[in-house]
Amino acid sequence: MQNDTIAPHDFWQELHPPGSFPADGDFTSFYVAELQDRRQLRLPIRVLADSEHALASLIVNQASFAVLDALAGQLASTIRHFDIDIVAGLPTLGLTLAAAVAQKLGHARYVPLGTSRKFWYRNDLSVALSSITTPEQQKRLYIDPRMLPLLRGRRVALIDDVISSGSSIVAGLHLMTACDIEPVVIAAAMLQSERWKEKLAAEGTQWPDRTVGVFATPILERTAEGRWSAPTA
């Protein structure tokens, strides 16, 4: 059972050696995620509206540079065999990760998608966007038309920080479709639960298999003792 506590501002600041914390069993103040190299990252637990379930949270632009560097490095290694020509990043937090991954791949630039409409943007190159973390905000996702030559006919990686419900990444796919672009891979630092799989599969059966992450986290269930546990298979 986990006993350690952590101050709210200290999350995402340090990677711990393998085995530093129990990665299974019950969790109290934080969830222990394991990266591909078995190093551990402590994530805060966010309780859902029903009070009986919770999710581990990652806010990548609040992470230390060392943690961001590690996440970007492992994600770049994971997608390198796709022979990526250009990275496209989803707002808001996906932009931080996408830029770092592009650098790790040796690219000179990346293409940021955005929610702020500039006067030269085109309505036909935009789609509705919603997020699990900001459900009350109705936005649109745009691409700068000047960036299209960087993407068309190229091997594109579409990157977000976290894939959870799948709504944001599906919006990204819809925007790519509007631009006559099909990404070769979808990538994120964290795959949060498996709810996204059904939504992505509805867009095309190929997408769940083309989606990769550095680590995955489950929906947690409240125990009788008031702690949090991952459901058993």
C-alpha positions in Angstrom: 0.0 0.0 0.0 1.2 3.5 -0.9 2.0 5.8 2.0 4.0 8.7 0.5 2.5 12.1 -0.2 3.6 14.7 -2.6 3.0 18.5 -2.8 0.7 19.5 -5.7 3.4 21.6 -7.3 5.9 18.8 -7.2 4.1 16.4 -9.6 5.7 15.7 -12.9 9.1 17.1 -11.7 11.1 13.9 -11.3 11.6 10.5 -12.8 12.3 7.8 -10.3 14.4 4.6 -10.8 12.5 1.4 -11.5 10.9 -0.1 -8.4 11.0 3.1 -6.4 7.3 2.8 -5.7 4.8 -0.1 -5.9 3.2 0.1 -9.3 0.3 -2.2 -8.5 -2.1 -2.6 -5.6 -3.9 0.4 -4.0 -3.0 4.1 -4.5 -3.8 7.0 -2.2 -2.3 10.4 -3.2 -0.7 9.5 -6.5 -0.7 6.9 -9.3 2.6 5.4 -10.3 3.1 5.3 -14.1 6.0 3.3 -15.6 7.7 4.5 -18.7 9.1 2.1 -21.4 12.5 2.0 -19.6 10.7 1.1 -16.3 11.5 4.5 -14.7 8.5 5.8 -12.7 6.5 9.0 -12.8 4.1 10.0 -10.0 0.8 11.4 -11.3 -2.0 13.1 -9.3 -5.3 11.2 -9.0 -8.3 13.2 -10.2 -11.7 12.0 -8.9 -14.5 11.8 -11.5 -18.0 13.2 -11.0 -19.4 9.9 -9.7 -16.9 10.0 -6.8 -16.3 6.2 -7.3 -13.8 6.4 -10.2 -10.7 8.5 -10.9 -8.0 9.1 -13.5 -4.3 9.7 -13.3 -3.5 13.2 -14.7 -0.6 14.5 -16.7 -0.1 18.2 -17.4 2.9 18.1 -19.7 3.6 21.9 -19.8 3.9 21.8 -16.0 6.5 19.0 -16.1 10.2 19.6 -15.5 12.4 19.9 -18.5 14.0 16.6 -17.6 10.6 14.8 -17.5 9.5 16.4 -20.8 12.8 15.5 -22.4 12.4 11.9 -21.3 8.8 11.6 -22.5 9.6 13.2 -25.9 12.7 11.0 -26.3 10.8 7.8 -25.7 7.9 8.9 -27.9 10.3 9.8 -30.7 11.9 6.4 -30.4 8.5 4.7 -30.5 7.5 6.4 -33.8 10.9 6.6 -35.5 10.3 3.5 -37.6 7.3 5.2 -39.2 9.9 7.4 -41.0 8.1 10.6 -40.1 8.6 13.6 -42.4 6.7 16.2 -40.2 5.0 16.3 -36.8 1.6 18.1 -36.3 0.7 19.0 -32.8 -2.7 19.4 -31.2 -3.5 22.4 -28.9 -3.0 23.2 -26.2 -0.7 20.9 -24.3 0.0 18.7 -27.3 2.0 21.5 -28.8 4.6 21.4 -26.0 5.2 17.6 -26.6 5.0 17.8 -30.4 7.7 20.4 -30.6 10.0 18.4 -28.3 9.3 15.1 -30.3 10.1 16.9 -33.6 13.4 18.0 -32.2 14.2 14.5 -31.0 13.5 13.2 -34.5 16.0 15.7 -35.9 13.4 17.9 -37.5 13.9 21.7 -37.9 10.2 22.5 -37.4 6.8 21.2 -36.7 3.2 22.2 -37.6 1.1 23.5 -34.7 -2.6 23.3 -35.0 -4.5 26.0 -33.1 -7.8 27.2 -31.7 -7.1 30.9 -32.3 -8.5 32.1 -35.7 -6.3 34.4 -37.6 -7.9 36.6 -40.2 -6.3 34.7 -43.1 -7.5 31.3 -41.9 -10.2 29.5 -43.8 -13.4 28.1 -42.3 -13.3 25.0 -44.5 -10.0 24.2 -42.9 -11.4 24.0 -39.4 -13.4 21.6 -37.3 -15.3 21.6 -34.0 -13.1 20.8 -31.0 -14.0 19.6 -27.4 -11.8 18.4 -24.6 -12.5 16.2 -21.6 -10.6 18.7 -19.4 -12.6 21.7 -20.7 -16.0 20.3 -21.7 -17.8 23.6 -21.3 -15.6 25.4 -23.9 -16.7 25.0 -27.5 -13.8 25.8 -29.8 -12.7 25.2 -33.3 -9.5 23.6 -34.4 -7.7 25.4 -37.2 -4.6 24.9 -39.4 -2.8 27.8 -40.9 -3.3 27.4 -44.7 0.3 28.4 -45.3 1.4 25.2 -43.5 -0.4 22.8 -45.9 2.6 22.3 -48.2 4.6 21.0 -45.2 2.0 18.2 -44.7 0.5 17.2 -48.0 2.2 14.2 -49.5 4.3 13.7 -46.4 4.4 11.1 -43.7 2.7 12.9 -40.8 2.7 12.1 -37.1 -0.3 13.6 -35.2 0.6 14.2 -31.6 -1.3 15.2 -28.5 -0.1 15.1 -24.8 -2.9 12.7 -23.6 -5.5 10.7 -25.4 -8.5 10.0 -23.1 -12.0 10.1 -24.5 -10.6 10.4 -28.0 -12.6 13.6 -28.8 -9.6 15.8 -29.4 -7.6 13.4 -31.5 -10.7 12.6 -33.6 -11.1 16.4 -34.2 -7.4 16.3 -35.4 -8.2 13.5 -37.8 -11.2 15.4 -39.1 -9.0 18.4 -39.8 -6.4 16.3 -41.5 -9.1 14.8 -43.7 -10.3 18.2 -44.6 -6.7 18.9 -45.7 -6.5 15.6 -47.7 -3.9 14.3 -45.3 -3.9 10.9 -43.6 -1.4 10.6 -40.7 0.8 7.5 -40.5 0.7 7.4 -36.7 -1.1 9.0 -33.8 1.1 9.5 -30.7 0.8 10.7 -27.1 2.7 10.7 -23.9 -0.2 9.0 -22.0 -3.0 6.8 -23.2 -5.6 7.4 -20.5 -7.9 4.4 -20.1 -9.2 2.7 -23.2 -12.3 4.8 -23.9 -10.6 6.4 -26.9 -10.3 3.1 -28.8 -14.0 2.9 -29.7 -14.2 6.5 -30.9 -11.1 6.1 -33.0 -12.2 2.8 -34.5 -15.4 4.5 -35.6 -13.2 6.8 -37.7 -11.4 3.8 -39.3 -10.4 0.4 -38.1 -6.8 1.2 -38.7 -6.6 4.0 -36.1 -6.4 2.1 -32.8 -3.5 0.1 -34.1 -1.8 3.2 -35.4 -2.0 4.9 -31.9 1.0 4.7 -29.6 2.0 6.2 -26.2 4.9 6.2 -23.8 2.7 4.7 -21.0 -1.0 3.9 -20.3 -3.1 4.5 -17.3 -6.4 2.9 -16.3 -9.7 4.2 -14.9 -9.2 3.7 -11.1 -12.0 2.4 -8.8 -12.5 3.5 -5.2 -12.0 0.7 -2.7 -13.9 0.0 0.5 -11.0 1.6 2.4 -11.2 4.8 0.3 -8.1 4.2 -1.7 -7.9 3.7 -5.5 -7.1 0.5 -7.4 -6.8 -0.5 -11.1 -9.5 -3.0 -12.1 -8.3 -6.5 -12.5 -8.6 -8.1 -15.9 
